[in-house]
Amino acid sequence: MDEKQRYEAGMNVRRAVLGDAHVDRSLEKLTPFNGEFQEMITRHAWGDIWTRPGLPRHTRSLITIAMLIGMNREGELRLHLRAARNNGVTRDEIKEVLMQSAIYCGIPAANASFHLAEEVWSELGVESLQD
Protein backbone atom coordinates (compact mmCIF):
# COMPACT_ATOMS: atom_id res chain seq x y z
CA MET A 1 0.00 0.00 0.00
CA ASP A 2 1.43 3.40 -0.93
CA GLU A 3 1.08 6.55 1.19
CA LYS A 4 -1.95 7.83 -0.76
CA GLN A 5 -3.76 4.51 -0.35
CA ARG A 6 -2.84 4.44 3.35
CA TYR A 7 -4.24 7.96 3.75
CA GLU A 8 -7.48 7.02 1.93
CA ALA A 9 -7.90 3.85 4.00
CA GLY A 10 -7.17 5.84 7.15
CA MET A 11 -9.68 8.51 6.23
CA ASN A 12 -12.36 5.87 5.63
CA VAL A 13 -11.77 4.33 9.07
CA ARG A 14 -11.44 7.75 10.74
CA ARG A 15 -14.84 8.76 9.34
CA ALA A 16 -16.44 5.42 10.29
CA VAL A 17 -15.15 5.60 13.87
CA LEU A 18 -15.33 9.32 14.67
CA GLY A 19 -18.16 10.31 12.34
CA ASP A 20 -18.21 12.55 9.30
CA ALA A 21 -19.15 15.67 11.30
CA HIS A 22 -16.10 15.42 13.55
CA VAL A 23 -13.71 14.70 10.69
CA ASP A 24 -15.18 17.49 8.58
CA ARG A 25 -14.70 19.95 11.48
CA SER A 26 -11.07 18.81 11.80
CA LEU A 27 -10.48 19.28 8.09
CA GLU A 28 -12.07 22.73 8.14
CA LYS A 29 -9.47 23.77 10.72
CA LEU A 30 -6.48 22.75 8.59
CA THR A 31 -3.72 25.33 8.49
CA PRO A 32 -0.16 25.32 7.19
CA PHE A 33 0.84 24.73 10.83
CA ASN A 34 -1.34 21.65 11.56
CA GLY A 35 -1.98 20.20 8.09
CA GLU A 36 0.97 17.83 8.03
CA PHE A 37 0.09 16.58 11.52
CA GLN A 38 -3.51 15.84 10.47
CA GLU A 39 -2.25 13.99 7.40
CA MET A 40 0.21 12.01 9.53
CA ILE A 41 -2.40 10.86 12.06
CA THR A 42 -4.78 9.91 9.27
CA ARG A 43 -2.08 7.81 7.57
CA HIS A 44 -0.49 6.28 10.64
CA ALA A 45 -3.05 6.12 13.47
CA TRP A 46 -6.02 5.39 11.23
CA GLY A 47 -4.37 3.95 8.09
CA ASP A 48 -1.63 1.86 9.71
CA ILE A 49 -3.14 0.85 13.06
CA TRP A 50 -6.94 1.03 12.96
CA THR A 51 -7.00 -0.83 9.61
CA ARG A 52 -4.94 -3.77 10.89
CA PRO A 53 -6.83 -7.08 10.83
CA GLY A 54 -5.49 -8.30 14.21
CA LEU A 55 -8.18 -6.65 16.38
CA PRO A 56 -11.74 -5.57 15.62
CA ARG A 57 -12.60 -1.87 15.96
CA HIS A 58 -14.72 -2.73 18.99
CA THR A 59 -11.61 -3.95 20.83
CA ARG A 60 -9.50 -1.07 19.57
CA SER A 61 -12.07 1.35 21.03
CA LEU A 62 -11.90 -0.30 24.45
CA ILE A 63 -8.10 -0.30 24.42
CA THR A 64 -7.99 3.34 23.34
CA ILE A 65 -10.39 4.36 26.10
CA ALA A 66 -8.24 2.58 28.70
CA MET A 67 -5.04 4.21 27.48
CA LEU A 68 -6.59 7.68 27.41
CA ILE A 69 -7.76 7.24 31.00
CA GLY A 70 -4.22 6.28 32.00
CA MET A 71 -2.76 9.31 30.22
CA ASN A 72 -5.42 11.68 31.61
CA ARG A 73 -6.39 12.97 28.15
CA GLU A 74 -9.93 14.18 28.78
CA GLY A 75 -10.56 15.73 25.36
CA GLU A 76 -9.46 12.63 23.46
CA LEU A 77 -11.29 10.39 25.95
CA ARG A 78 -14.52 12.33 25.34
CA LEU A 79 -14.02 11.87 21.59
CA HIS A 80 -13.41 8.13 21.89
CA LEU A 81 -16.29 7.58 24.33
CA ARG A 82 -18.54 9.07 21.67
CA ALA A 83 -16.86 7.08 18.90
CA ALA A 84 -17.22 3.80 20.79
CA ARG A 85 -20.90 3.82 19.88
CA ASN A 86 -19.94 3.60 16.19
CA ASN A 87 -17.90 0.49 16.96
CA GLY A 88 -20.64 -1.40 18.79
CA VAL A 89 -19.23 -0.86 22.27
CA THR A 90 -21.85 -1.04 25.01
CA ARG A 91 -22.18 1.09 28.09
CA ASP A 92 -21.57 -2.00 30.25
CA GLU A 93 -18.33 -2.75 28.41
CA ILE A 94 -17.14 0.79 29.00
CA LYS A 95 -18.11 0.46 32.66
CA GLU A 96 -15.87 -2.61 32.91
CA VAL A 97 -12.96 -0.72 31.33
CA LEU A 98 -13.50 2.12 33.81
CA MET A 99 -13.63 -0.32 36.71
CA GLN A 100 -10.37 -1.95 35.62
CA SER A 101 -8.79 1.46 35.11
CA ALA A 102 -9.51 2.22 38.78
CA ILE A 103 -7.05 -0.52 39.71
CA TYR A 104 -4.36 0.18 37.11
CA CYS A 105 -4.71 3.95 36.62
CA GLY A 106 -6.06 5.00 40.01
CA ILE A 107 -9.39 5.77 41.63
CA PRO A 108 -9.29 9.51 40.76
CA ALA A 109 -8.75 8.73 37.06
CA ALA A 110 -11.61 6.23 37.01
CA ASN A 111 -13.89 8.55 38.98
CA ALA A 112 -13.30 11.41 36.56
CA SER A 113 -13.85 9.04 33.64
CA PHE A 114 -17.19 7.81 35.02
CA HIS A 115 -18.35 11.42 35.29
CA LEU A 116 -17.11 12.19 31.80
CA ALA A 117 -18.82 9.11 30.32
CA GLU A 118 -22.11 10.13 31.91
CA GLU A 119 -21.73 13.64 30.44
CA VAL A 120 -21.09 12.18 26.98
CA TRP A 121 -24.12 9.90 27.16
CA SER A 122 -26.26 12.79 28.34
CA GLU A 123 -25.03 14.89 25.40
CA LEU A 124 -25.84 12.01 23.04
CA GLY A 125 -29.28 11.69 24.63
CA VAL A 126 -28.95 7.95 25.15
CA GLU A 127 -29.49 5.66 28.10
CA SER A 128 -27.05 3.16 26.67
CA LEU A 129 -24.65 3.01 23.78
CA GLN A 130 -27.05 0.65 22.02
CA ASP A 131 -29.81 3.30 21.78
C-alpha positions in Angstrom: 0.0 0.0 0.0 1.4 3.4 -0.9 1.1 6.5 1.2 -1.9 7.8 -0.8 -3.8 4.5 -0.4 -2.8 4.4 3.3 -4.2 8.0 3.7 -7.5 7.0 1.9 -7.9 3.8 4.0 -7.2 5.8 7.1 -9.7 8.5 6.2 -12.4 5.9 5.6 -11.8 4.3 9.1 -11.4 7.7 10.7 -14.8 8.8 9.3 -16.4 5.4 10.3 -15.2 5.6 13.9 -15.3 9.3 14.7 -18.2 10.3 12.3 -18.2 12.6 9.3 -19.2 15.7 11.3 -16.1 15.4 13.6 -13.7 14.7 10.7 -15.2 17.5 8.6 -14.7 19.9 11.5 -11.1 18.8 11.8 -10.5 19.3 8.1 -12.1 22.7 8.1 -9.5 23.8 10.7 -6.5 22.8 8.6 -3.7 25.3 8.5 -0.2 25.3 7.2 0.8 24.7 10.8 -1.3 21.6 11.6 -2.0 20.2 8.1 1.0 17.8 8.0 0.1 16.6 11.5 -3.5 15.8 10.5 -2.3 14.0 7.4 0.2 12.0 9.5 -2.4 10.9 12.1 -4.8 9.9 9.3 -2.1 7.8 7.6 -0.5 6.3 10.6 -3.1 6.1 13.5 -6.0 5.4 11.2 -4.4 4.0 8.1 -1.6 1.9 9.7 -3.1 0.8 13.1 -6.9 1.0 13.0 -7.0 -0.8 9.6 -4.9 -3.8 10.9 -6.8 -7.1 10.8 -5.5 -8.3 14.2 -8.2 -6.6 16.4 -11.7 -5.6 15.6 -12.6 -1.9 16.0 -14.7 -2.7 19.0 -11.6 -4.0 20.8 -9.5 -1.1 19.6 -12.1 1.3 21.0 -11.9 -0.3 24.5 -8.1 -0.3 24.4 -8.0 3.3 23.3 -10.4 4.4 26.1 -8.2 2.6 28.7 -5.0 4.2 27.5 -6.6 7.7 27.4 -7.8 7.2 31.0 -4.2 6.3 32.0 -2.8 9.3 30.2 -5.4 11.7 31.6 -6.4 13.0 28.2 -9.9 14.2 28.8 -10.6 15.7 25.4 -9.5 12.6 23.5 -11.3 10.4 25.9 -14.5 12.3 25.3 -14.0 11.9 21.6 -13.4 8.1 21.9 -16.3 7.6 24.3 -18.5 9.1 21.7 -16.9 7.1 18.9 -17.2 3.8 20.8 -20.9 3.8 19.9 -19.9 3.6 16.2 -17.9 0.5 17.0 -20.6 -1.4 18.8 -19.2 -0.9 22.3 -21.9 -1.0 25.0 -22.2 1.1 28.1 -21.6 -2.0 30.2 -18.3 -2.8 28.4 -17.1 0.8 29.0 -18.1 0.5 32.7 -15.9 -2.6 32.9 -13.0 -0.7 31.3 -13.5 2.1 33.8 -13.6 -0.3 36.7 -10.4 -1.9 35.6 -8.8 1.5 35.1 -9.5 2.2 38.8 -7.0 -0.5 39.7 -4.4 0.2 37.1 -4.7 4.0 36.6 -6.1 5.0 40.0 -9.4 5.8 41.6 -9.3 9.5 40.8 -8.8 8.7 37.1 -11.6 6.2 37.0 -13.9 8.6 39.0 -13.3 11.4 36.6 -13.8 9.0 33.6 -17.2 7.8 35.0 -18.3 11.4 35.3 -17.1 12.2 31.8 -18.8 9.1 30.3 -22.1 10.1 31.9 -21.7 13.6 30.4 -21.1 12.2 27.0 -24.1 9.9 27.2 -26.3 12.8 28.3 -25.0 14.9 25.4 -25.8 12.0 23.0 -29.3 11.7 24.6 -28.9 8.0 25.2 -29.5 5.7 28.1 -27.0 3.2 26.7 -24.7 3.0 23.8 -27.0 0.7 22.0 -29.8 3.3 21.8 
